[in-house]
């Protein structure tokens, strides 16, 4: 692979215009396709095959709705002050007037007064009333304007002395892909590049390659929605987050190797080829690891998780492709200008590194020496630190959605809480029990089910069975006494399912609450399977790469520690509410169900990056005859500076997204920020070196029979050392037959 990538690097360096035109054509094509044909899904979460999902499909078929595609609803929740009855003077007339005024709101299809004699909506203590508003033809263009009209009516109600809140939402706005905080994170990453390279030009080439990769990747995802299925609103954000981070890091590793080749006296074109052949090999392996981890999300068989995994994997593939093809164009164009000005002299350029890099290596060298010579203390300290950070994982709670919306101080959440307080915690999240039988036995089956449901604990109300037009199905609505995220509600769903088995009918529980319970349970089960696959994959890949059994075991254990730290801190911030003032997203609610499984997949790939770049150099030194401790120190001195810069860049990018107002984006980004920092600075620079120091020679041994059957992977481009010879024009060529 190293020889192939070497040739690719030379081709790109020698045919710069052709490479630029090719990528420009790709960018224009996906851009035009995305603008003219991209489609977004409605954002609903579902898992095909679960009881609630199949039952919901049956309900939609047997009880078709007359609502159009743009239908929506809101609730205007009104409460009289000081416990006064809202059904008496003067509030009753004011509520009636408000309902009449609401009828003039744009796109209103129905206004239901709380005093409707058929379906009243007044609390038992007569202090609270709800005006129900139904709308038609709601879209992104008119949703905000119509909501503002409802807000004006709510303000009028407050002028009457009523407490007034608006429940529900008309339109789910797409979250920002690149907001101010994300841009700040990217700027910080660029600053780290400038400090790392000491060259504005080198930093700019690195960042430009990553940004172009993100552009092509995201536009490609949007363009695919024109031909495949609509894309979810969260999908491109994950792709941007991951594509930008790995794009910067992969380019960083290649640019750093290119500069090292220039300092060693290589001609520019040859330096480009060798940088792609050596560091590029590691980039391909690292990128492949990330892609495999993301694509493997498909094994959980959850469509929206699979979509996010494939989209993020596509962004990573584009980042790798950009690093291997477009970046060589920039490197050839820069030449020695990629070095700081004071190092561009041919004699000075042969020194091992610049002043800043030498200074940093001195600090990191002392760090490495301390870890290697005091391995027990270092190992225990590193493990203890990550274990403490992982403690909050023990109280992790997950849920598919947050009842009442994400924002705890919003009018939507306040309205939800008012209705829950006055009408019951489960009044807004009913369970729908579907009864299926033939025409002759449907009535008896529905009656038996109704009687069974009425006798259950935790049930506030059971509505009479409503048969379908075909007389083969009936639905019964059940209002629990507890909220949709309460354990008691989950227990009630399970009890209904257990008792239904004894009845002579096909009975299923569905509705949004039941769907959420099933999705949450499925995600929890899938997480265990996925971690098993990822851990197995990690061991297999690292055994092949390092020709060792113990090194992969240490690396995998380190990954699990950094994973625990990342999720633990995220639980403390977003579930416990710690550091609430420092984050823009709402806190204090259960974590979203899909968070843990996404973090496992993404962080695994990123953790393996650092393992490959750092430990492969240690393995290289050991193979050259260094003692185990000398190999650790040598590998550390050659890669630690770049790994530190890479981790700082990733933390800056993810940290910018952690300030997003979206709880899903912010929680994923924070977990990745902490996970990356923990993995780079604690696992790879403390735990792994100290463990390798303790193991000594045993760390690099492997049974002979296994060594013979495993393939060789050359991530450092060793094959180039014996197969390249100088060309007359100052470049190099692969010697035939080698």
Buried (B, 14 or more C-beta within 10 A) or exposed (E): BBBBBBBBBBBBBBBBEEBBEEBEEBBEBBBEBBEEEBEBBEEEBBBEEBBBBBBBEBBEEBBEEEEEEBBBBBBBBBBBEEEBBBBEEEBBEBBBBBBEBBEEBEBBBEBBBBBEEEEEBBBEEBBBBBBBBBBBBBEEEBBEEBBEBBBEBBEBBEEBBBBBBBBBBBBEEBBBBBBEBBEBBBEBBBBBBBEBBBBEBBBBBBBBBBBBBBBBBBBBBBBBBBEEEBBBBBBBBBBBBBBBBBBBBBBBBBBBBBBBBBBEEBBBBBBBBBBBBBBBBBBBBBBBBBBBBBBBBBBBBBBBBBBBBBBBBBBBBBBBBBBBBBBBBBBBBBBBBBBBEEBBEEEEBEEEBBEBBEEBBEEBBEBBBBBBEEBEEBBEBBBEBBEEBBEBBEEBEBBBBBBBBBBBEBBBBBBBBBBBEBBBBBBBBBBBBBBBBEEEEBBEBBBBBBEBBEEBEBBBBBBEBEBBEEBBBBBBBBBBBBBBBBEBBBBBBEBBBEBBEEBEBBBBBBBBBBBBBBBBBBBEEBBEEBBEBBBEBBBEBBBBBBBBBBBBBBBBBBBBBBBBBBBBBBBBBBBEBBEBEEBEBBBEBBBBBBBBBBBBBBBBBBBBBBBBBBBBBBBBBBEEEBEBBBBBBBBBBBBBBBBBBBBBBBBBBBBBBBBBBBBBBBBBBBBBBBBBBBBBBBBBBBBBBBBBBBBEEEBBBBEEEEEEEBEEBBBBBBBBEEBBEEEEEEBBBBEEEE
